[in-house]
Amino acid sequence: MRFELGTFYITKFSIPFQVPRFLEDYIEFLGEKMELKELTQNFINIFGQLEEFGLEKITNSNCEKFLNLISGDLETDYLQKIWQFYMADREDKKQDFTPESLCQLVSELTKSKDEEWVYDMCSGSGALTIQKWVSNKNLKFVCEELDEKIIPFLIFNLKIRNIEGYVINGNVLTGEHKAVYKLVKGEKFSNIEPCMFFEYPGFDTGISNPPFNLKGEYKKEVELKNMNYVFVLKMLEKVNGKVAFILPNSVTCSEDEKSARKYLLENKKIRAVIAMPGKMFEKTQIPTTMLYFENADTISFIDCRIQNFIVEKREQKGELHTKNRVYIKELNTFSKENIEEILTAIFEKKKIIGFSKTVTAKEIVDDEWKTGIHVGCIEEEKKTRSYEDILNDLRRVMEQKNQNKLTINEVWAKELGFVEVFENANKGDEETEGLNDTIKNTLKLDINLPKQDYIRLTKSKELKWENKDKKELSSTITLALQTWKTMLHFLNKEENRYLVELRDKLLPDLMNGEIDVSGINIQRKIGDKM
């Protein structure tokens, strides 16, 4: 079983969390369920290894090949699925890409009659852009993304759809642009050319699912040390129209971001706050909120957490030693009806107990935007233990594992099924190192988790199981010794049985003088054993 670090977020902290990677995503493809790794391999057959995918590979010929591979389905972002599973950087860049139904909600929420230019901030592979394009093929886009590794995927996604606009490889927060690419409509696919001089056009719409909870310093309209609302403020500077953001739930109530909420309320920028259900993202369980910005005198609060959303079940195969097993993964997603209910509640200002309510800025207490407070849903306060208690228990369990250590020959380990245990220990060490770094530098706690030191493979013909704790005998060893003692008792009985049989065989021959057994006292040996 392989483990990979994912990330979830709690107000101030970004905490690595172990997410099992023995599940693989399946996608609907050509009427059948096609494994993501198979799609990836087909992509590699056309373009080469993912790490080597660059602008030189984005030719019209390769676009045709990929179009045939996906049977002409341009309304699904297959490249996002490939990138998210194999190459997304959740540890440093907090990358976790936007679910399709959330993209559809953003697209519908920001739709307007005279839309022309759309700004997709922190665009990733372009999932939000694709859903906006699906709703209106005449829109022009500016997609800005920091990660230069995903830029070719983003450009390819726009080119294959013959989208007009610009792709910026740049830092939204600092304004630095590493490169700008212009996309011009062609006969079937966009033409790509470098852009030396670029100015942002006037935007009618802004869409974004930025990295969550990045740390930094911001001292303009308000002072902030968390970049969530900095992305929002940067967007509102450029867009004269509707804006939608997907952000962590903490933006609605965290004390550190209160000044930003107050500023946006006073300037009548916020139009709706929509609390999303959990389990919507592929790789993390981050609870999210969608913020919808537009000049308005009222704010609509929508709570989708208990809405009748769709629970999508996906069959997924395991990896390595679990290939023959099939797992069921459940994800929450919005149906078209769910999206329509949300839009109707906002634009018709419907009051539905437990779901929606529209209020004025004066009705909002302490600048908190918790949806449950406003729609009449009582939010239960979850009682949680302190980080110290949780981490101390985690350390205790890890230390218990390390009380014993098995040293075993590699061949024997394979025969007995211990290779997977060894691999888990090695991968666990990598995760522990990252977690210790977070405990020290983020949580500021003096707790250090031990390395996985309970198994070692050797080429020598050796099998050793030791109790490493000099003060305490581990419960595992105690149980094992009791089992060994029981086995010894059984073997002693078996030994006695064969000794009796041997005695009964030897005594007649001894009495007849047929065998010389001088020097061997058979009767005494058997008696001792009995």
Buried (B, 14 or more C-beta within 10 A) or exposed (E): BBBBBBBBBBBBEBBBBBBEBBBBBBBEBEEEEBBBBEBBEBBBEBBEEBEEBEBEEBEBEBBBBBBEBBEEEBEBBBBBBBBBBEBBEBBEBBBBBBBBBBBBBBBBBBBEEEBBBBBBBBBBBBBBBBBBBBEBEEBBBBBBBBBEBBBBBBBBBBBBBBBBBBBBBBEBBEEEEEBBBBBEEEEEBBBBEEBEEBEBBEBBBBBBBBBBBBEEEBEEBBEBEBBBBBBBBBBBEBBEBBBBBBBBBBBBBBEBBBBBBBBBBEEBBBBBBBBBBEBBBBBBEBBBBBBBBBEBEBBBBBBBBEBEBEEBEBEBBBBEBBEEEEBEBEBBBBBEEBBEBBBEBBEEEBEBEBBBBBBEBEEBEEBBBBBBBBBBBEEEEEEEEEBEEEBBEBBEEBBBBBBBBBBBBBEBBBEEEBBBBBBBBEBBEEBBEEBBEBBEEBBEBEBEBEBBBBBBBBEEEEEEEEBEBEEEEBEBBEEBEEEEEEEEEEEEEEEBEEBEEEBEEBEEEBEEEEEEEEEEEBEEEBEEEE
